[in-house]
């Protein structure tokens, strides 16, 4: 019998699109506006069909006999008798079958004669364990997800993931070391934290790598925007310049927070996915990089700093086929309160998962990317309390910052936080990826190692290799392959 093998491959969850619903342009690292489109597969490549696993609904309630069907995909093309099983863990988005024929893990499968399996996370994609997304049906997910994986592995057998799935893979190896031989926790946030102010800290440092005055020009723009917000004649100019969907109410501080947060999100999303190789799966905007944005911000022929900042916004709106910039807080709350699967699960044929993922951040992880970092240039108009207010208003529960912080402490106590006790796990992280601030960037032990890849962004090592990859990224992929080989011996 083949041994269990756990390798967390990548970030399915990081790759879904929010369309036609107002959410801050970056909601806890998940971009609004179309980072992922329809799966893009060559005509001569066939992706496997979906299969369904009859899963328990509640692994903590022995008296609950309810079951539901969970979606998964299998590619056995490269399997050799005695080879390992690679299980890719789904995250906060649909399981995209294009990953069953593309990506670095497919190269690893060819190398080691592995069978590849991808299991969709419950509450995302087509894996619907409950009738709708009402609050009473949204239970904390991460512990259920681990037991769900254990149940599936018992039935099938091994593990891959990245970002939140990367976290699950490391946590799974920690809690169930007898079931998996190792894990590759790519870009995995391991430490839960309420105020993820470090996110903008890393974004600021990344923009500085251009060797320009990019951050200074952003600061000049946001300072002007703050001043104009309080001036009636200039507010109209702001509305036109930034193509706002609605008129500005100068007294609405939540609208103001959404406005500044969304515009910061234009830069956050580009930094997080800078120069990755997402285009193969239908992602759009991959040609927009840190260099692109900073060249605009430092091109004085384009007018004042605020005009250049507005030009960046126009570029992103056009790229993601949005006619205007939504910033009204009440519209966002109204959208996020929708509980049926059609409204919260799919829009214009593309999945969105805002309500589910927002619930997980409110109930389990935090990771609210606030403006509380002192050195950043994007204004200080969206502090952490802005996210806590959203939790309370979306779910109409008393989920204030104190309540959320208690949930976060429970998560860290359960998994160990930065003191996670684990072996046979490798933690690849990119220096430009803001999520590395919540991950493991130094070796825990000789058998739980970190790979810090200079100049790369979120989950870069999991995408198919290209001739433009840096030597550091190429070396990281080779090091991971060597560890897999070691673990399956």
C-alpha positions as CSV (number, residue, x, y, z in Angstrom):
1,X,0.0,0.0,0.0
2,X,1.3,3.5,-0.8
3,X,2.2,5.6,2.2
4,X,0.3,8.8,3.0
5,X,2.0,11.9,1.7
6,X,1.2,15.4,2.6
7,X,2.4,18.3,0.5
8,X,0.6,21.6,0.6
9,X,0.8,22.9,-2.9
10,X,-0.9,26.2,-3.4
11,X,-3.6,28.7,-3.0
12,X,-6.8,27.7,-4.8
13,X,-8.5,30.0,-2.3
14,X,-6.4,33.0,-3.3
15,X,-7.7,32.7,-6.8
16,X,-11.3,33.5,-6.9
17,X,-13.0,36.7,-8.1
18,X,-15.4,39.1,-6.5
19,X,-17.7,40.4,-9.2
20,X,-20.7,42.8,-8.9
21,X,-20.5,43.0,-5.1
22,X,-18.9,45.7,-3.0
23,X,-16.1,44.4,-0.8
24,X,-12.9,46.3,0.0
25,X,-10.7,45.7,-3.1
26,X,-8.6,43.5,-0.9
27,X,-10.6,41.6,1.7
28,X,-8.1,39.9,3.9
29,X,-5.8,39.3,1.0
30,X,-8.5,38.1,-1.3
31,X,-8.8,40.5,-4.3
32,X,-12.0,41.9,-5.6
33,X,-12.5,42.4,-9.3
34,X,-11.4,39.4,-11.2
35,X,-8.0,37.8,-10.3
36,X,-9.5,34.6,-11.6
37,X,-11.7,34.1,-14.6
38,X,-12.9,31.0,-16.3
39,X,-10.4,28.2,-16.3
40,X,-8.0,28.6,-19.2
41,X,-6.9,25.3,-20.6
42,X,-5.4,24.4,-24.0
43,X,-7.8,22.7,-26.4
44,X,-5.7,19.6,-26.4
45,X,-5.7,19.2,-22.6
46,X,-8.6,17.5,-20.9
47,X,-9.3,18.2,-17.2
48,X,-10.8,15.4,-15.1
49,X,-14.5,15.4,-14.2
50,X,-15.7,16.1,-10.8
51,X,-16.3,13.3,-8.4
52,X,-18.2,13.3,-5.1
53,X,-17.4,12.0,-1.6
54,X,-20.2,11.4,0.9
55,X,-18.9,13.3,3.9
56,X,-20.1,13.7,7.5
57,X,-21.7,17.1,8.2
58,X,-20.4,17.5,11.8
59,X,-17.3,15.6,12.9
60,X,-17.7,16.8,16.5
61,X,-21.3,15.6,17.1
62,X,-21.5,11.8,17.2
63,X,-25.3,12.0,17.3
64,X,-25.5,13.9,14.0
65,X,-25.9,11.4,11.2
66,X,-26.4,14.0,8.4
67,X,-24.2,13.7,5.4
68,X,-23.5,15.7,2.2
69,X,-21.5,15.4,-1.0
70,X,-18.1,17.0,-1.2
71,X,-16.5,17.6,-4.6
72,X,-13.0,16.3,-5.6
73,X,-10.9,15.6,-8.6
74,X,-8.4,12.9,-9.5
75,X,-5.5,12.7,-12.0
76,X,-3.9,9.2,-12.0
77,X,-2.0,9.7,-15.3
78,X,1.4,9.6,-13.6
79,X,0.7,7.0,-10.9
80,X,3.1,4.1,-10.6
81,X,2.4,1.2,-8.2
82,X,3.8,2.0,-4.8
83,X,3.9,5.8,-5.6
84,X,2.6,8.4,-3.1
85,X,-0.8,10.2,-3.2
86,X,-0.6,14.0,-3.4
87,X,-3.7,15.7,-2.0
88,X,-4.2,19.3,-2.7
89,X,-6.3,21.0,-0.1
90,X,-8.9,23.4,-1.3
91,X,-9.4,26.8,0.3
92,X,-11.7,29.8,0.3
93,X,-12.7,29.4,-3.4
94,X,-13.8,26.8,-5.9
95,X,-11.6,23.9,-6.7
96,X,-10.4,24.7,-10.3
97,X,-9.7,21.5,-12.2
98,X,-7.1,23.2,-14.4
99,X,-4.7,22.6,-11.4
100,X,-5.1,18.8,-12.1
101,X,-3.1,19.2,-15.3
102,X,-0.9,22.2,-14.6
103,X,1.4,23.6,-11.9
104,X,4.6,22.6,-10.1
105,X,2.9,19.7,-8.2
106,X,2.1,18.0,-11.5
107,X,5.9,18.0,-12.2
108,X,6.4,16.5,-8.8
109,X,3.8,13.9,-9.6
110,X,5.7,12.9,-12.8
111,X,8.9,12.8,-10.8
112,X,7.6,10.5,-8.1
113,X,4.9,8.5,-9.8
114,X,2.1,10.1,-7.7
115,X,-1.6,10.1,-8.0
116,X,-3.0,13.7,-7.7
117,X,-6.2,14.4,-5.8
118,X,-7.8,17.8,-5.1
119,X,-10.5,18.1,-2.4
120,X,-12.7,21.1,-2.3
121,X,-13.2,22.9,1.0
122,X,-16.7,22.8,2.3
123,X,-18.8,25.9,1.9
124,X,-16.8,26.9,-1.2
125,X,-17.3,26.1,-4.9
126,X,-19.9,23.4,-5.4
127,X,-19.4,21.8,-2.0
128,X,-22.6,22.9,-0.2
129,X,-23.1,21.1,3.2
130,X,-26.0,23.3,4.1
131,X,-29.0,24.8,2.4
132,X,-27.8,28.4,2.6
133,X,-25.3,30.7,4.2
134,X,-27.4,32.0,7.1
135,X,-25.4,32.8,10.2
136,X,-26.7,29.7,12.0
137,X,-25.3,27.5,9.2
138,X,-21.8,29.2,9.3
139,X,-19.9,27.2,11.9
140,X,-16.1,27.6,12.5
141,X,-14.4,25.8,9.8
142,X,-10.7,25.1,10.3
143,X,-11.1,22.2,12.8
144,X,-13.9,20.7,10.9
145,X,-11.8,21.0,7.8
146,X,-9.0,18.9,9.4
147,X,-11.3,16.2,10.4
148,X,-13.0,16.3,7.0
149,X,-9.5,15.8,5.5
150,X,-8.8,12.9,7.9
151,X,-12.1,11.3,6.9
152,X,-11.4,11.7,3.2
153,X,-7.8,10.4,3.5
154,X,-9.0,7.4,5.5
155,X,-11.1,6.7,2.4
156,X,-8.6,7.7,-0.3
157,X,-5.1,8.6,1.1
158,X,-2.0,12.1,1.0
159,X,-1.8,16.3,0.9
160,X,-1.0,19.6,-1.1
161,X,-2.2,23.3,-0.5
162,X,-1.0,27.0,-0.4
163,X,-2.0,30.2,1.5
164,X,-5.0,29.1,3.8
165,X,-4.8,25.5,2.3
166,X,-1.1,25.7,3.1
167,X,-2.0,26.5,6.7
168,X,-4.3,23.6,6.8
169,X,-1.6,21.3,5.4
170,X,0.8,22.3,8.2
171,X,-1.9,22.1,10.8
172,X,-3.0,18.7,9.5
173,X,0.6,17.4,9.7
174,X,0.8,18.7,13.2
175,X,-2.4,17.1,14.4
176,X,-2.4,13.9,12.3
177,X,1.3,13.1,11.7
178,X,0.5,9.4,11.4
179,X,-1.7,10.0,8.3
180,X,0.7,12.1,6.2
181,X,4.4,11.9,5.5
182,X,5.1,15.6,5.0
183,X,3.6,18.9,4.0
184,X,4.7,21.8,1.8
185,X,3.0,24.8,3.4
186,X,3.3,27.4,0.7
187,X,2.7,31.0,1.7
188,X,0.9,29.7,4.7
189,X,-0.2,32.1,7.4
190,X,0.4,30.1,10.6
191,X,-0.2,32.8,13.2
192,X,-3.7,34.3,13.6
193,X,-3.8,37.9,14.5
194,X,-6.5,40.5,14.7
195,X,-4.7,43.6,13.4
196,X,-2.6,42.5,10.4
197,X,-1.0,45.9,10.1
198,X,2.2,44.2,8.8
199,X,0.4,43.6,5.5
200,X,0.7,47.3,4.4
201,X,4.2,47.3,5.9
202,X,5.3,44.6,3.4
203,X,3.4,46.3,0.6
204,X,5.3,49.6,1.4
205,X,8.7,47.8,1.3
206,X,7.8,46.0,-1.9
207,X,6.9,49.3,-3.6
208,X,10.3,50.7,-2.5
209,X,12.1,47.9,-4.4
210,X,11.4,49.9,-7.6
211,X,14.1,52.4,-6.5
212,X,11.7,55.3,-7.1
213,X,9.8,57.7,-5.0
214,X,6.6,55.6,-5.4
215,X,5.5,55.7,-1.8
216,X,6.1,59.4,-1.5
217,X,3.9,60.1,-4.5
218,X,1.2,57.8,-3.0
219,X,1.4,59.8,0.2
220,X,1.1,63.1,-1.7
221,X,-2.0,61.7,-3.4
222,X,-3.7,60.4,-0.3
223,X,-3.0,63.6,1.7
224,X,-4.7,65.6,-1.1
225,X,-7.6,63.2,-1.2
226,X,-8.1,63.6,2.6
227,X,-8.2,67.4,2.2
228,X,-10.6,67.3,-0.8
229,X,-13.0,65.0,1.0
230,X,-14.0,67.9,3.3
231,X,-14.3,70.5,0.5
232,X,-17.7,70.6,-1.4
233,X,-16.2,71.7,-4.8
234,X,-13.3,69.2,-4.6
235,X,-15.6,66.3,-3.6
236,X,-17.3,66.5,-7.0
237,X,-13.8,66.4,-8.5
238,X,-13.0,63.3,-6.5
239,X,-16.2,61.6,-7.7
240,X,-15.3,62.2,-11.3
241,X,-11.6,61.6,-11.1
242,X,-12.0,58.2,-9.3
243,X,-15.1,57.2,-11.2
244,X,-17.2,56.6,-8.1
245,X,-20.5,54.8,-8.4
246,X,-22.2,57.1,-5.9
247,X,-22.0,60.7,-4.5
248,X,-19.8,61.2,-1.5
249,X,-21.5,61.8,1.9
250,X,-18.7,63.7,3.7
251,X,-20.0,62.8,7.2
252,X,-20.1,59.1,6.6
253,X,-16.8,57.8,8.1
254,X,-17.5,54.2,7.0
255,X,-17.8,55.3,3.4
256,X,-14.6,57.2,3.8
257,X,-12.9,54.1,5.1
258,X,-14.2,52.0,2.2
259,X,-13.0,54.7,-0.3
260,X,-9.4,54.8,1.0
261,X,-9.3,51.0,1.6
262,X,-10.4,50.2,-2.0
263,X,-7.8,52.5,-3.5
264,X,-5.1,51.0,-1.3
265,X,-6.4,47.6,-2.5
266,X,-5.4,48.5,-6.1
267,X,-1.7,48.4,-5.0
268,X,-2.2,45.6,-2.4
269,X,-3.5,43.1,-5.0
270,X,-0.8,43.8,-7.5
271,X,2.0,43.5,-4.8
272,X,0.5,40.2,-3.5
273,X,0.5,38.6,-6.9
274,X,3.4,40.5,-8.5
275,X,4.9,38.8,-11.6
276,X,3.4,35.4,-10.8
277,X,2.3,32.9,-13.4
278,X,-1.4,32.9,-12.8
279,X,-2.4,33.5,-16.5
280,X,-2.5,29.8,-17.3
281,X,-5.7,29.4,-15.2
282,X,-7.6,32.3,-16.6
283,X,-6.3,35.1,-14.2
284,X,-6.4,38.6,-15.7
285,X,-4.3,41.6,-14.9
286,X,-1.1,39.5,-14.6
287,X,0.8,42.0,-16.8
288,X,0.2,44.7,-14.2
289,X,3.1,44.7,-11.8
290,X,4.7,46.7,-9.1
291,X,6.9,48.3,-11.8
292,X,3.7,49.2,-13.8
293,X,2.1,51.1,-10.8
294,X,5.2,52.8,-9.7
295,X,6.1,54.0,-13.2
296,X,2.7,55.6,-13.3
297,X,3.0,57.2,-9.8
298,X,6.4,58.7,-10.7
299,X,5.6,59.8,-14.2
300,X,5.1,63.6,-13.7
301,X,3.9,64.1,-17.2
302,X,0.6,62.5,-16.1
303,X,-0.2,65.4,-13.9
304,X,-0.4,65.8,-10.1
305,X,0.1,62.9,-7.6
306,X,-3.7,62.6,-7.1
307,X,-4.2,62.4,-10.9
308,X,-1.7,59.6,-11.2
309,X,-3.3,57.8,-8.3
310,X,-6.6,58.1,-10.1
311,X,-5.0,56.8,-13.3
312,X,-4.0,53.7,-11.5
313,X,-7.6,53.2,-10.3
314,X,-8.9,53.7,-13.9
315,X,-6.4,51.1,-15.1
316,X,-7.6,48.6,-12.6
317,X,-11.3,49.3,-13.2
318,X,-10.8,48.8,-16.9
319,X,-8.8,45.6,-16.4
320,X,-11.5,44.0,-14.4
321,X,-14.3,45.4,-16.5
322,X,-15.8,47.6,-13.8
323,X,-17.6,50.7,-14.9
324,X,-17.2,52.5,-11.5
325,X,-15.7,52.2,-8.1
326,X,-18.0,51.1,-5.3
327,X,-17.3,52.5,-1.9
328,X,-20.7,52.8,-0.1
329,X,-20.7,50.9,3.1
330,X,-24.4,50.1,3.2
331,X,-24.2,48.5,-0.3
332,X,-21.4,46.2,0.8
333,X,-23.3,45.2,3.9
334,X,-26.5,44.5,1.9
335,X,-24.6,42.3,-0.5
336,X,-22.7,40.4,2.2
337,X,-25.9,39.7,4.1
338,X,-27.2,37.6,1.2
339,X,-27.3,34.0,2.2
340,X,-28.5,31.9,-0.7
341,X,-25.8,30.1,-2.7
342,X,-26.6,31.8,-6.0
343,X,-26.0,35.3,-4.6
344,X,-23.0,34.5,-2.4
345,X,-21.5,31.7,-4.4
346,X,-21.6,32.7,-8.0
347,X,-21.9,36.0,-10.0
348,X,-21.9,36.3,-13.7
349,X,-20.7,32.7,-13.9
350,X,-17.7,33.3,-11.6
351,X,-17.6,32.2,-8.0
352,X,-17.4,34.7,-5.2
353,X,-16.9,33.7,-1.6
354,X,-16.9,36.9,0.3
355,X,-19.5,36.0,3.0
356,X,-17.9,32.6,3.8
357,X,-14.3,33.9,4.0
358,X,-15.3,37.0,5.9
359,X,-17.0,34.8,8.4
360,X,-13.8,32.7,8.9
361,X,-11.8,35.8,9.5
362,X,-14.4,37.1,12.0
363,X,-14.8,33.8,13.8
364,X,-11.3,32.2,13.5
365,X,-8.4,34.1,12.2
366,X,-8.6,37.9,12.1
367,X,-6.0,38.9,9.5
368,X,-7.6,42.3,9.0
369,X,-5.4,44.3,6.8
370,X,-5.7,47.7,8.5
371,X,-4.1,51.0,7.8
372,X,-2.5,51.0,11.3
373,X,1.0,50.5,10.1
374,X,2.7,53.9,10.8
375,X,5.1,54.0,7.8
376,X,2.6,53.2,5.0
377,X,1.5,55.9,2.5
378,X,-2.2,54.9,1.9
379,X,-3.7,57.1,4.7
380,X,-4.9,55.9,8.1
381,X,-8.6,55.9,7.3
382,X,-9.3,52.2,7.6
383,X,-8.1,51.1,11.1
384,X,-8.7,47.6,12.4
385,X,-12.0,48.6,14.0
386,X,-13.4,49.2,10.5
387,X,-13.1,45.4,9.9
388,X,-14.7,44.5,13.3
389,X,-17.6,46.8,12.5
390,X,-18.1,44.9,9.3
391,X,-18.2,41.6,11.2
392,X,-21.0,42.9,13.4
393,X,-23.0,44.5,10.6
394,X,-22.7,41.6,8.1
395,X,-23.7,38.9,10.6
396,X,-25.8,41.1,12.9
397,X,-24.1,39.6,15.9
398,X,-21.9,41.1,18.7
399,X,-18.7,40.3,16.9
400,X,-16.6,43.3,18.1
401,X,-12.8,43.3,18.2
402,X,-12.7,41.9,21.7
403,X,-14.9,39.0,20.8
404,X,-12.9,38.3,17.6
405,X,-9.6,38.5,19.5
406,X,-10.8,35.8,21.9
407,X,-11.5,33.5,18.9
408,X,-8.1,34.2,17.5
409,X,-6.4,33.3,20.8
410,X,-8.3,30.0,20.7
411,X,-7.0,29.3,17.2
412,X,-3.4,30.0,18.2
413,X,-3.7,28.0,21.3
414,X,-5.1,25.0,19.4
415,X,-2.4,25.0,16.7
416,X,0.5,26.6,18.6
417,X,0.7,29.9,16.7
418,X,4.3,30.8,16.0
419,X,5.3,27.9,18.3
420,X,3.7,25.2,16.2
421,X,5.2,21.8,16.9
422,X,5.6,19.9,13.7
423,X,8.0,17.8,11.7
424,X,8.5,17.1,7.9
425,X,7.0,20.4,6.9
426,X,8.6,23.0,4.6
427,X,7.4,26.6,4.6
428,X,8.1,28.4,1.3
429,X,7.4,32.2,1.4
430,X,8.1,35.1,-0.9
431,X,9.7,38.3,0.3
432,X,7.2,40.4,-1.6
433,X,4.2,38.4,-0.4
434,X,2.6,40.3,2.6
435,X,1.4,37.0,4.0
436,X,5.0,36.0,4.9
437,X,4.6,38.3,8.0
438,X,2.1,35.7,9.4
439,X,4.1,32.7,8.3
440,X,7.3,30.8,9.1
441,X,10.4,32.4,7.6
442,X,13.0,30.8,9.8
443,X,13.7,27.1,10.4
444,X,11.7,25.7,13.3
445,X,13.9,22.6,13.5
446,X,16.1,20.6,11.1
447,X,13.0,18.8,10.0
448,X,10.7,21.8,9.8
449,X,12.4,24.2,7.4
450,X,11.7,27.6,5.9
451,X,12.5,28.7,2.4
452,X,12.5,32.5,2.0
453,X,12.4,33.3,-1.7
454,X,13.8,36.7,-2.5
455,X,11.7,38.8,-4.9
456,X,8.7,36.5,-5.2
457,X,5.1,37.0,-4.3
458,X,2.2,34.9,-3.1
459,X,2.6,31.1,-3.7
460,X,5.0,31.7,-6.6
461,X,6.7,28.3,-6.3
462,X,3.4,26.5,-7.0
463,X,2.8,28.0,-10.5
464,X,4.3,26.4,-13.6
465,X,7.9,27.3,-14.2
466,X,8.8,29.9,-16.9
467,X,12.1,31.0,-18.4
468,X,11.6,34.3,-16.5
469,X,11.8,32.7,-13.1
470,X,14.6,33.9,-10.8
471,X,17.4,31.6,-9.8
472,X,16.1,31.8,-6.2
473,X,12.6,30.5,-7.3
474,X,14.1,27.7,-9.4
475,X,16.3,26.6,-6.5
476,X,13.3,26.7,-4.1
477,X,11.3,24.3,-6.4
478,X,14.4,22.0,-6.5
479,X,14.7,22.1,-2.7
480,X,11.1,21.2,-2.2
481,X,11.4,18.3,-4.6
482,X,14.4,17.0,-2.7
483,X,12.4,17.1,0.6
484,X,9.5,15.2,-1.0
485,X,11.9,12.6,-2.2
486,X,13.3,12.3,1.3
487,X,9.9,12.0,2.9
488,X,8.5,9.3,0.7
489,X,11.6,7.0,1.1
